[in-house]
Amino acid sequence: MTFTVRLLPENLEFTVEHGQTVLDAAIRQQIPFPYRCRVGACGMCLCKKLSGEVSYQLEPMLTEEEQSQGWIFSCQAYAQTHLVLTWDE
């Protein structure tokens, strides 16, 4: 299954295949996405989910409050639906 990710405010779109993290999909499609470690330790790929659902193989190092506000680690997140993401708070 394939899902679409839209990045705001740039309004860039890319697709995520089943079994692929959001960050891996962005990198493969040459979408400018900040990252360093790709394992959820550095926090550079942290972005805010405005709509949609993601899942993780391992729970991310985010507080319950951060998760309820929509923050995700794109390097660990697997799209379960179409997503709208932003780096803006």
Secondary structure as GFF3:
##gff-version 3
##sequence-region A 1 89
A	DSSP	beta_strand	2	8	.	.	.	ID=ss1
A	DSSP	beta_strand	12	17	.	.	.	ID=ss2
A	DSSP	alpha_helix	22	28	.	.	.	ID=ss3
A	DSSP	beta_strand	46	51	.	.	.	ID=ss4
A	DSSP	beta_strand	54	55	.	.	.	ID=ss5
A	DSSP	alpha_helix	64	68	.	.	.	ID=ss6
A	DSSP	beta_strand	71	73	.	.	.	ID=ss7
A	DSSP	beta_strand	78	79	.	.	.	ID=ss8
A	DSSP	beta_strand	83	86	.	.	.	ID=ss9
###
